[in-house]
Amino acid sequence: SRTGFQVLSPYYFNLAPNRDLTVYNRLMTRNGYQFGSWLRYMEPNYYGELRLELNPHDRNTGTTRYFYGTTHTVRNLMGWTAGWNVRGVSDDNYFVDYSASILNSAERNLPRDVYAMRAFGDWNLTVRATRYQNILTARLGPAYERVPQVTANYAKYDYHGFDVTTLVDVANFRRPLIDSAEGLRSVVNPQIAYPITRPVWFLTPRAGLHLTNYQMSNDPAYNGDSYSRALPTVSLEGGLIFERPSSLFGRDATQTLEPRLFYTYTPYRDQSRMPVFDSGVADLSFAQLFSSNTFVGNDRIADTNQLTAAVVSRFIRPDTGIEALRLAFGQRYYFSQQRVTLPGIDNTTD
């Protein structure tokens, strides 16, 4: 209904064992002629791809319309790993008019992301800048851009029996929308755990402290220009592991039975004055049942007083170690109603 009858003829060129090029001509009765190319390459220290589509004269709009996309990753550049992911289109309706699937036509935020990362002993440093081309409905509510963002992760495992991790994240958030909150957010999140693992059972107490500071450069909702938050979180997870010889579809297997309990507590802090740069409600999943925060991102830390009870049974082939089947059931019990919310979104209460 968008392109009319169309004929597409791709040509594949095997340039080298590690490089290839596909070019295609696409003739559409409603949009005219489109040329496309897709170059892929893989070298010892870098790899990536480059895509380009071009219609020099669209019959419907009378304009030149195009799409470009490039990804590139370079490794071991003086110890650094770096790369980019850049995509763009000529106009808002390009994907709607030219895409052959609903999934592709639903794209709204096209990234312009550049990053570099390097390990320094137990630390891992990442520096990146992320902007977007927002099209169609995303113009009304564009995603926040990080220009720039610096993230450092520290991890030290089995240090006298303790696992110590720390996240340090500093990001400058900008948004191409009039009267939108903007500012610098700093996050420090140290955690310590003491995992106790035995052949038949495990127990992991964990404690963490989430420190957040906002330095606002534009805040139309409130007069204040600085917000801070300090929230501790404690959790305790334990389980048992049983196994027995069994069979699955006539083949020998080892079946496990693994009951688990997970309790987490975070006290309530009023966070309604803080902006929402990159946070949302976490999707319901089995792994999320064992998370201390029901939000993703760092703008909201949920007040939690809850227990998860679950049981997992796996069928493992003893000759290969392959997990052929996993059955899992879990339920979360709330001991108090969650009060921290995102604007316009109700919390889960059962």
N, C-alpha and C positions, 0 to 999 in steps of 0.2 A: 504493500500500500504506500510505502514511502519512496522506494527506488524504481518501482515498475519492474518490467522484465529486465533481467540482467544476465550478462555473460562475463565470467571471470576466468582468465587463463594465467596460471602461475608457471614460472620457469625457475628451476632450481639449478644453481651453479655451485659445484663442489670445488671451491677455490683451493683448499688445502685440507689435510686431515683435521685441522683445528680451526678452520674458517669456512663459512658458507654464506651464500647470498641467495635470497629468494626475491624475485621481482614479479609483479603481476599487473595485468591490464584488466580493468573492470569497466564494462560498458553498460550504462543504465539508461533506460528509455526516458526516465523522468529527470535524472540529474546529470546526464552526460557522461563524459569520460573521466576516469580516475586512474592514476598511476600510483603503485605502491611498491615499497621495498623493505626488506628485513635482512639486516646484516648481523651475523653472530660470529664472535671470535673468542678464542681461549688460548692464552699464552701462559708460560710458567708462573709469571708474577702478576698477571692481570687478565680479566675477562669481562665481557659485556655484550650488549647488543644495541642496535640503532634501527628504529622503525620510522618510516615516513610514508604518508599518504597525501596525494595532491590532486585536486580537481581544478585545473586552471580557469574553468568557466562553468559554474553550476547553472543549469538551465532554469532552475526555480528562482534563485536569488540574483543571478547575474553577476556573482562575485567569485573570487578565488577562495577556495576552501581547502583546509589542510589539517593534518594531525602529525605530531612528532612525539617520539618517545625514545629516551636513551637511558640505559643503566650501565654503570661501569664500576668495577671494583679492582683496586690495586692492592697487592699484598707485599709486605716486607719492604716498604719504602722507608729506609733508614729506621726500621723497627715499627713503622706505622702501617695500619690498614686504612684505606680511604676509598671514597667513592661518591657517586651521585645517582639520583633517580629523578629525572626531569621529564615532564609530560606537558603537552599543551595542544590547544585546538584554535582554529581561526574564529569560531563563534560558538554561542551557547548551544545551538541546536545541532551541532555536528554529529554527536553520537546518536541523537534521536533520528536523524535523517539517514545515516550511513551504517549504523550497527545492524547486525543480523540477529541479535539476541537481546532479550529484555535486560539481562545482567549488564551488558556493555552500555546499553542506552540509559541505564540508571546512574551512571557516574556523574558526580557533581563537584568533587574536590580533586583537582589534578595537582600532584605534588611537584615542588621544586626543592629537592632535599639534597644537601651536601654534608658529608660527615668525614671525620677522621678519628681513629681510635688506636690506643696503644696500651700494652700491659707494662706496669712498673712493679715487678715483684708480686705482692699480694693485691696490688691496686690495678684497676683497669680504668683508663680515662677515655672519655668520648666527648668530642667537640662537634657540634652540628648546627646548621641553620636550615630552617624549614619554612617555606612559603607555599602558597597555593594559588592556582587559577580557579576561581569559583564561578560556576556556571549555573544558569537557571535558578532553581529555588535556593541554592547555596549562597546566592548574592544577598538574600534577605537575612540569612543566619550563617555567615561564613565561619569556618573553623579558625581557631587562634593560631597565629604564626609564632614560631620560636626563633627569634633573631637577636642573639644566638642562644644556644643551650649548652651547658657544660655539666657533664655527669661523671662522677667518680664512684666506683664500687670497690669495696674492700671485702675480702673473704679469707678467713683463716680457719681451717677445719682441723678438728682433733688437736687443739692446743691445750695440752694437759686435760683432755677429755671434753673441752668446750669447743663449740662452733661460734665464731664471732664474725658478724657481717655488718657493714655500714654502707648506707647510700647517702651520697652528697649530690644534690641536684640544684643547679642555679639556672633559671631560664627567664628571658625577657620576652613577655607575651605582647604581641601586637595584633590588631584586628582591623581590617579595612571596612569599618562600619562606624557611622557617626554616633557619638555619645556612647561608645562602648568602653567598658572598664579595661584598662591596660596597666601593666606594671611588671615589676621584677619579683619573682618568687624564689625563695631559698628554702631548701628542704634538707634536713639532716635526720637520718633514721638509723641509729645503731640498734643491733639486736644481738642477744647472746642466748645460746641454747646449750643444754647438756644432754645429748642423746645417750640413752642407755639401751644397748641392743644385746639380746641374748638369742639363742637358737629358737626359743619358743615364744618369746615376748619382747616387746620394746616399750619404752617410756621416754618421752621427750618434753621436759619443761622448757619454756621459752619466755623471754621478756624483752620488750623493746620500748623505745621512746621516740615518738614522732615529733620533731621540732620544725615549725614552719613560720616563715616571716614573709609578709608582703610589703613591698614599697611601691605604692601606686603612683603612676604618673598621670592617670586620668581615672577618676572614680565618680561618675555622675550620680550613683545611688546614695552615697554617704559623703559627709564632709571630711572624715578622717582620711589620712593618706598612708597609714601604716597599721598593719594588723599582725598579731603574733599568736601562736598556738603551741602548747606543749601537752602531748597526750601519751600516757603510758599504756601499754598493752601487755597482758600476760595470757599465756595459754598452756594447756597441758594435754598432750596426746599420748594415748597408749593403746596397745592391742596385743592380741594373741595370734599365733600362727600354728595351725595344725595341718597335717598332710597325710594322705593315705594312697595306696595303689588303687587305681580305678581304670576305667576304659571310656573312650569317647568315639562313637561311630565305629565300634569294633576294633579300635587301636588302643594299645596300652597308653595310659596317661597317669600322671600324678595329680590328684585333686587336692586343693588347699581349702581351708576354711579359716577366714581371717576376720574376726570381730574387732571393731575399732570404736574408740570413744575419743571425742575431741571437745574440750571446753575452752572458751575464750572469754575474756572480760576486758572491756575498755570503758572507762567512765565517760559521762556525758560532759561535753563542752559546747557552749553556744557558738555555732559557726555560721549563723545566718548572715552576718555582715561580710563574710569573706567572699571574694569573687569565685566564679567557676570557670577556670581556664581549660582544663582537659579532663574533667571527671565525669563519670556516668555510673549508672547502676550496673553491677556485674551480672552477666547472664547466668541463669540458673544452670548448674552443671554438677556432676558428682564431685569434681575437684573443688568447686566453689564451696561445697559444704564444709570443707576443711580450711577455709580461709578466715583470717581474723577480721577482715574488712569486707563489707558487702558492696563497697564502691571500688571502682578502678580509677586511677589517677591519684593526685595528692591534695586536691582541694577539699575533700570531705573525708573524715575519718569517722566511721560509724561507731556509735556507742553500742557495745555488745555485752550481753550477759546470756550466753546461749550454749547449748550442748548439742553435738552431733553424734548420733549413734548409727553405726553402719556395719554391714557384713559383706565380705567379698569372697567369692569362690572362683578359683582359677583352675583350668585344666592344662597341664604342661606335659608336653611329650618328653619322656625321659631320655630318649636317644639324641634329640637335637636341642632340648631346652626351649623350644618354641612354645609360646603361650597360644594355644589353639582356641581357647574360649575363656571369657571372663563374665561372671555374673555379679552384679553389685546392687545393693539396696541400702539406702540411707535416709535418715530423717533428722531435721534440725528442730530443736525445742527452744522456744524463747522464754526466758524467765522474766523479762521486762520488755516493755514496748520500746522500740527504737524511736528516738526523738530527732536525731540528725537527719535532715532531708535535703534533697536537691530541689531547686525551684520548679514547681509545677508537677512533681512526681511524688506519689504516695509511697510510703515504705511498706515492705512486706510484714504482715503481722501474724501469719500462720504458716 
